[in-house]
Amino acid sequence: MVICEKQRGCIEKDVQLILTFGGDGTVLKAVPCALENSIPILSFKIGSVGFLSAFELHQLEEALNLYLNSTLIEDNRTLLKIDGVLGTEYALNDFVLERSKPSRTIYLRVMIEGFSPYIIAGDGIIISTPTGSTAYNLAAGGAIIDPSSDVYQVTPLSPHNPYVGCIVVGASRRTVIELLDDRGYPMDCYNDGVFRGNLEKGHKVEVALSKRSVTLLRPKEFDFVGVMRDKLAFGGRLRDDFKKR
């Protein structure tokens, strides 16, 4: 067993499984190692939500036995590929561009392949995978998307024009974001919640769904609506007698 707190370069030869203990942020931190070495992730929740986690901590022995008996299901999650001045990155949840200075409106040109470009004036933009649709994207007013869908989502952050909403984009289309005006302050770039650098006026970033994926191990098929109901109170509070119907 190798205990590691790094995101890259800590996997030794013949390691076949990554175990994470924590919340969704811990799972996201394990993604670069999993991707770099083509290793699945088995996650245990220690925290409040743990949307991506398959097991509770007290189920550790049970989960390892299921793994050793090859009875866990592989849940392959599509990644975003981000290309720009900061290099090439991959994200399981989302890529976020947001203003670095409060009270400063930024202007972005959004160019989705095959569509007319449009302008966003506001705080920034979120580009999320179906997996990330229930994260920052949801808080920003974006749509909830089935994780098995072959799409991604472009969601503005606090746009001045209320009619500029989220757009769900097909996997075959690339999206280019250009920073038109930063009002003298560069934009902050975040990949799965980790600060990656700044974007300045004139810089462009290209985002698309990657053909690469990360494997999360689960004891059964992922019940997307069930998880949202249990962890996000999706659908409101149900009476016990209604649940039985």
Contacts in CASP RR format, 6 or more apart in sequence:
PFRMAT RR
TARGET T0000
AUTHOR 0000-0000-0000
METHOD contacts of the structure
MODEL  1
MVICEKQRGCIEKDVQLILTFGGDGTVLKAVPCALENSIPILSFKIGSVG
FLSAFELHQLEEALNLYLNSTLIEDNRTLLKIDGVLGTEYALNDFVLERS
KPSRTIYLRVMIEGFSPYIIAGDGIIISTPTGSTAYNLAAGGAIIDPSSD
VYQVTPLSPHNPYVGCIVVGASRRTVIELLDDRGYPMDCYNDGVFRGNLE
KGHKVEVALSKRSVTLLRPKEFDFVGVMRDKLAFGGRLRDDFKKR
2 10 0 8 1.000
2 11 0 8 1.000
2 12 0 8 1.000
2 15 0 8 1.000
4 10 0 8 1.000
4 11 0 8 1.000
4 33 0 8 1.000
6 33 0 8 1.000
7 29 0 8 1.000
7 30 0 8 1.000
7 31 0 8 1.000
7 32 0 8 1.000
7 33 0 8 1.000
7 194 0 8 1.000
8 32 0 8 1.000
8 33 0 8 1.000
8 36 0 8 1.000
9 33 0 8 1.000
9 36 0 8 1.000
10 33 0 8 1.000
11 18 0 8 1.000
11 33 0 8 1.000
11 36 0 8 1.000
11 37 0 8 1.000
11 39 0 8 1.000
15 37 0 8 1.000
15 39 0 8 1.000
16 39 0 8 1.000
17 39 0 8 1.000
17 40 0 8 1.000
17 42 0 8 1.000
17 67 0 8 1.000
17 217 0 8 1.000
18 30 0 8 1.000
18 33 0 8 1.000
18 34 0 8 1.000
18 39 0 8 1.000
18 40 0 8 1.000
18 41 0 8 1.000
18 42 0 8 1.000
19 41 0 8 1.000
19 42 0 8 1.000
19 43 0 8 1.000
19 44 0 8 1.000
20 26 0 8 1.000
20 27 0 8 1.000
20 29 0 8 1.000
20 30 0 8 1.000
20 41 0 8 1.000
20 42 0 8 1.000
20 43 0 8 1.000
20 44 0 8 1.000
20 53 0 8 1.000
21 43 0 8 1.000
21 44 0 8 1.000
21 46 0 8 1.000
21 57 0 8 1.000
22 43 0 8 1.000
22 44 0 8 1.000
22 45 0 8 1.000
22 46 0 8 1.000
22 47 0 8 1.000
22 50 0 8 1.000
22 53 0 8 1.000
23 43 0 8 1.000
23 45 0 8 1.000
23 46 0 8 1.000
23 47 0 8 1.000
23 49 0 8 1.000
23 50 0 8 1.000
23 52 0 8 1.000
23 53 0 8 1.000
24 49 0 8 1.000
24 50 0 8 1.000
24 51 0 8 1.000
24 52 0 8 1.000
24 53 0 8 1.000
24 93 0 8 1.000
24 135 0 8 1.000
25 192 0 8 1.000
25 193 0 8 1.000
26 43 0 8 1.000
27 41 0 8 1.000
27 43 0 8 1.000
27 52 0 8 1.000
27 53 0 8 1.000
27 92 0 8 1.000
27 216 0 8 1.000
28 52 0 8 1.000
28 92 0 8 1.000
28 93 0 8 1.000
28 192 0 8 1.000
28 193 0 8 1.000
28 194 0 8 1.000
29 192 0 8 1.000
29 194 0 8 1.000
30 41 0 8 1.000
30 43 0 8 1.000
31 41 0 8 1.000
31 79 0 8 1.000
31 90 0 8 1.000
31 91 0 8 1.000
31 92 0 8 1.000
31 192 0 8 1.000
31 214 0 8 1.000
32 90 0 8 1.000
33 39 0 8 1.000
34 40 0 8 1.000
34 41 0 8 1.000
34 214 0 8 1.000
34 215 0 8 1.000
35 79 0 8 1.000
35 90 0 8 1.000
35 212 0 8 1.000
35 214 0 8 1.000
40 74 0 8 1.000
40 215 0 8 1.000
40 216 0 8 1.000
40 217 0 8 1.000
41 214 0 8 1.000
41 215 0 8 1.000
41 216 0 8 1.000
41 217 0 8 1.000
42 54 0 8 1.000
42 55 0 8 1.000
42 63 0 8 1.000
42 67 0 8 1.000
42 72 0 8 1.000
42 216 0 8 1.000
42 217 0 8 1.000
43 52 0 8 1.000
43 53 0 8 1.000
43 54 0 8 1.000
43 55 0 8 1.000
43 216 0 8 1.000
44 53 0 8 1.000
44 54 0 8 1.000
44 55 0 8 1.000
44 56 0 8 1.000
44 57 0 8 1.000
44 59 0 8 1.000
44 60 0 8 1.000
44 63 0 8 1.000
45 53 0 8 1.000
45 55 0 8 1.000
45 56 0 8 1.000
45 57 0 8 1.000
46 57 0 8 1.000
49 231 0 8 1.000
49 232 0 8 1.000
50 231 0 8 1.000
51 134 0 8 1.000
51 135 0 8 1.000
51 227 0 8 1.000
51 231 0 8 1.000
51 232 0 8 1.000
52 131 0 8 1.000
52 216 0 8 1.000
54 63 0 8 1.000
54 216 0 8 1.000
54 217 0 8 1.000
54 218 0 8 1.000
54 219 0 8 1.000
55 62 0 8 1.000
55 63 0 8 1.000
55 219 0 8 1.000
63 72 0 8 1.000
63 219 0 8 1.000
66 72 0 8 1.000
66 219 0 8 1.000
67 217 0 8 1.000
71 219 0 8 1.000
72 217 0 8 1.000
72 218 0 8 1.000
72 219 0 8 1.000
73 217 0 8 1.000
73 218 0 8 1.000
73 219 0 8 1.000
73 220 0 8 1.000
73 221 0 8 1.000
74 215 0 8 1.000
74 216 0 8 1.000
74 217 0 8 1.000
75 147 0 8 1.000
75 215 0 8 1.000
75 216 0 8 1.000
75 217 0 8 1.000
75 218 0 8 1.000
75 222 0 8 1.000
76 213 0 8 1.000
76 214 0 8 1.000
76 215 0 8 1.000
76 216 0 8 1.000
77 92 0 8 1.000
77 129 0 8 1.000
77 131 0 8 1.000
77 147 0 8 1.000
77 213 0 8 1.000
77 214 0 8 1.000
77 215 0 8 1.000
77 216 0 8 1.000
78 129 0 8 1.000
78 130 0 8 1.000
78 131 0 8 1.000
78 150 0 8 1.000
78 171 0 8 1.000
78 209 0 8 1.000
78 210 0 8 1.000
78 213 0 8 1.000
79 90 0 8 1.000
79 91 0 8 1.000
79 92 0 8 1.000
79 129 0 8 1.000
79 209 0 8 1.000
79 210 0 8 1.000
79 212 0 8 1.000
79 213 0 8 1.000
79 214 0 8 1.000
80 90 0 8 1.000
80 91 0 8 1.000
80 92 0 8 1.000
80 94 0 8 1.000
80 95 0 8 1.000
80 127 0 8 1.000
80 128 0 8 1.000
80 129 0 8 1.000
80 152 0 8 1.000
80 207 0 8 1.000
80 208 0 8 1.000
80 209 0 8 1.000
80 210 0 8 1.000
81 88 0 8 1.000
81 89 0 8 1.000
81 90 0 8 1.000
81 207 0 8 1.000
81 208 0 8 1.000
81 209 0 8 1.000
81 210 0 8 1.000
81 212 0 8 1.000
82 88 0 8 1.000
82 89 0 8 1.000
82 90 0 8 1.000
82 91 0 8 1.000
82 95 0 8 1.000
82 191 0 8 1.000
82 205 0 8 1.000
82 206 0 8 1.000
82 207 0 8 1.000
83 205 0 8 1.000
83 206 0 8 1.000
83 207 0 8 1.000
84 203 0 8 1.000
84 204 0 8 1.000
84 205 0 8 1.000
84 206 0 8 1.000
85 199 0 8 1.000
85 203 0 8 1.000
85 204 0 8 1.000
85 205 0 8 1.000
86 189 0 8 1.000
86 196 0 8 1.000
86 197 0 8 1.000
86 199 0 8 1.000
89 95 0 8 1.000
89 191 0 8 1.000
89 196 0 8 1.000
90 191 0 8 1.000
90 210 0 8 1.000
90 212 0 8 1.000
91 129 0 8 1.000
91 191 0 8 1.000
91 192 0 8 1.000
92 129 0 8 1.000
92 131 0 8 1.000
92 132 0 8 1.000
92 192 0 8 1.000
92 214 0 8 1.000
93 128 0 8 1.000
93 129 0 8 1.000
93 131 0 8 1.000
93 132 0 8 1.000
93 135 0 8 1.000
93 136 0 8 1.000
93 192 0 8 1.000
93 193 0 8 1.000
94 126 0 8 1.000
94 127 0 8 1.000
94 128 0 8 1.000
94 129 0 8 1.000
94 132 0 8 1.000
94 135 0 8 1.000
94 136 0 8 1.000
94 137 0 8 1.000
94 190 0 8 1.000
94 192 0 8 1.000
94 193 0 8 1.000
95 126 0 8 1.000
95 127 0 8 1.000
95 128 0 8 1.000
95 189 0 8 1.000
95 190 0 8 1.000
95 191 0 8 1.000
95 205 0 8 1.000
95 207 0 8 1.000
96 124 0 8 1.000
96 125 0 8 1.000
96 126 0 8 1.000
96 127 0 8 1.000
96 136 0 8 1.000
96 157 0 8 1.000
96 189 0 8 1.000
96 190 0 8 1.000
96 193 0 8 1.000
97 108 0 8 1.000
97 124 0 8 1.000
97 125 0 8 1.000
97 177 0 8 1.000
97 179 0 8 1.000
97 187 0 8 1.000
97 188 0 8 1.000
97 189 0 8 1.000
97 190 0 8 1.000
97 199 0 8 1.000
97 205 0 8 1.000
98 123 0 8 1.000
98 124 0 8 1.000
98 125 0 8 1.000
98 157 0 8 1.000
98 187 0 8 1.000
98 188 0 8 1.000
98 190 0 8 1.000
99 105 0 8 1.000
99 106 0 8 1.000
99 122 0 8 1.000
99 123 0 8 1.000
99 124 0 8 1.000
99 182 0 8 1.000
99 185 0 8 1.000
99 187 0 8 1.000
99 188 0 8 1.000
100 185 0 8 1.000
100 186 0 8 1.000
100 187 0 8 1.000
100 188 0 8 1.000
100 198 0 8 1.000
101 183 0 8 1.000
101 185 0 8 1.000
104 182 0 8 1.000
104 183 0 8 1.000
104 184 0 8 1.000
104 185 0 8 1.000
105 121 0 8 1.000
105 122 0 8 1.000
105 123 0 8 1.000
105 160 0 8 1.000
105 183 0 8 1.000
106 121 0 8 1.000
106 122 0 8 1.000
106 123 0 8 1.000
106 124 0 8 1.000
106 179 0 8 1.000
106 181 0 8 1.000
106 182 0 8 1.000
106 183 0 8 1.000
106 187 0 8 1.000
107 119 0 8 1.000
107 120 0 8 1.000
107 121 0 8 1.000
107 122 0 8 1.000
107 179 0 8 1.000
107 180 0 8 1.000
107 181 0 8 1.000
108 119 0 8 1.000
108 120 0 8 1.000
108 124 0 8 1.000
108 125 0 8 1.000
108 177 0 8 1.000
108 178 0 8 1.000
108 179 0 8 1.000
108 180 0 8 1.000
109 117 0 8 1.000
109 118 0 8 1.000
109 119 0 8 1.000
109 177 0 8 1.000
109 178 0 8 1.000
109 180 0 8 1.000
110 117 0 8 1.000
110 118 0 8 1.000
110 119 0 8 1.000
110 120 0 8 1.000
110 125 0 8 1.000
110 154 0 8 1.000
110 175 0 8 1.000
110 176 0 8 1.000
110 177 0 8 1.000
111 117 0 8 1.000
111 175 0 8 1.000
111 176 0 8 1.000
111 177 0 8 1.000
111 178 0 8 1.000
112 154 0 8 1.000
112 167 0 8 1.000
112 169 0 8 1.000
112 173 0 8 1.000
112 174 0 8 1.000
112 175 0 8 1.000
113 172 0 8 1.000
113 173 0 8 1.000
113 174 0 8 1.000
113 175 0 8 1.000
114 173 0 8 1.000
115 173 0 8 1.000
118 164 0 8 1.000
119 180 0 8 1.000
120 156 0 8 1.000
120 159 0 8 1.000
120 164 0 8 1.000
121 159 0 8 1.000
121 160 0 8 1.000
121 161 0 8 1.000
122 156 0 8 1.000
122 157 0 8 1.000
122 158 0 8 1.000
122 159 0 8 1.000
122 160 0 8 1.000
123 157 0 8 1.000
123 158 0 8 1.000
124 156 0 8 1.000
124 157 0 8 1.000
124 158 0 8 1.000
124 187 0 8 1.000
125 154 0 8 1.000
125 155 0 8 1.000
125 156 0 8 1.000
125 157 0 8 1.000
125 177 0 8 1.000
126 136 0 8 1.000
126 137 0 8 1.000
126 140 0 8 1.000
126 153 0 8 1.000
126 154 0 8 1.000
126 155 0 8 1.000
126 156 0 8 1.000
126 157 0 8 1.000
127 152 0 8 1.000
127 153 0 8 1.000
127 154 0 8 1.000
127 155 0 8 1.000
127 175 0 8 1.000
127 177 0 8 1.000
127 207 0 8 1.000
128 135 0 8 1.000
128 136 0 8 1.000
128 137 0 8 1.000
128 152 0 8 1.000
128 153 0 8 1.000
128 155 0 8 1.000
129 152 0 8 1.000
129 153 0 8 1.000
129 209 0 8 1.000
130 145 0 8 1.000
130 146 0 8 1.000
130 147 0 8 1.000
130 148 0 8 1.000
130 149 0 8 1.000
130 151 0 8 1.000
130 152 0 8 1.000
130 153 0 8 1.000
131 147 0 8 1.000
133 142 0 8 1.000
133 143 0 8 1.000
133 144 0 8 1.000
133 145 0 8 1.000
133 147 0 8 1.000
133 153 0 8 1.000
134 144 0 8 1.000
134 228 0 8 1.000
134 232 0 8 1.000
137 143 0 8 1.000
137 153 0 8 1.000
137 155 0 8 1.000
137 166 0 8 1.000
138 144 0 8 1.000
140 155 0 8 1.000
140 156 0 8 1.000
140 157 0 8 1.000
140 158 0 8 1.000
141 155 0 8 1.000
141 166 0 8 1.000
142 153 0 8 1.000
142 155 0 8 1.000
142 165 0 8 1.000
142 166 0 8 1.000
143 153 0 8 1.000
143 166 0 8 1.000
143 168 0 8 1.000
144 228 0 8 1.000
145 151 0 8 1.000
145 153 0 8 1.000
145 168 0 8 1.000
146 224 0 8 1.000
147 222 0 8 1.000
147 224 0 8 1.000
150 170 0 8 1.000
150 171 0 8 1.000
150 209 0 8 1.000
151 168 0 8 1.000
151 169 0 8 1.000
151 170 0 8 1.000
151 171 0 8 1.000
151 209 0 8 1.000
152 168 0 8 1.000
152 169 0 8 1.000
152 170 0 8 1.000
152 171 0 8 1.000
152 175 0 8 1.000
152 207 0 8 1.000
152 208 0 8 1.000
152 209 0 8 1.000
153 166 0 8 1.000
153 167 0 8 1.000
153 168 0 8 1.000
153 169 0 8 1.000
154 166 0 8 1.000
154 167 0 8 1.000
154 169 0 8 1.000
154 175 0 8 1.000
155 165 0 8 1.000
155 166 0 8 1.000
156 164 0 8 1.000
156 165 0 8 1.000
156 166 0 8 1.000
159 165 0 8 1.000
169 175 0 8 1.000
170 209 0 8 1.000
171 208 0 8 1.000
171 209 0 8 1.000
173 208 0 8 1.000
174 206 0 8 1.000
174 207 0 8 1.000
174 208 0 8 1.000
175 206 0 8 1.000
175 207 0 8 1.000
175 208 0 8 1.000
176 204 0 8 1.000
176 205 0 8 1.000
176 206 0 8 1.000
176 207 0 8 1.000
177 204 0 8 1.000
177 205 0 8 1.000
177 206 0 8 1.000
177 207 0 8 1.000
178 202 0 8 1.000
178 203 0 8 1.000
178 204 0 8 1.000
179 187 0 8 1.000
179 199 0 8 1.000
179 200 0 8 1.000
179 201 0 8 1.000
179 202 0 8 1.000
179 203 0 8 1.000
179 204 0 8 1.000
180 201 0 8 1.000
180 202 0 8 1.000
181 201 0 8 1.000
182 199 0 8 1.000
182 200 0 8 1.000
182 201 0 8 1.000
184 201 0 8 1.000
186 198 0 8 1.000
186 199 0 8 1.000
186 200 0 8 1.000
187 198 0 8 1.000
187 199 0 8 1.000
187 200 0 8 1.000
188 195 0 8 1.000
188 197 0 8 1.000
188 198 0 8 1.000
189 195 0 8 1.000
189 196 0 8 1.000
189 197 0 8 1.000
189 198 0 8 1.000
189 199 0 8 1.000
189 205 0 8 1.000
190 196 0 8 1.000
199 205 0 8 1.000
225 234 0 8 1.000
226 234 0 8 1.000
228 234 0 8 1.000
229 235 0 8 1.000
229 238 0 8 1.000
END
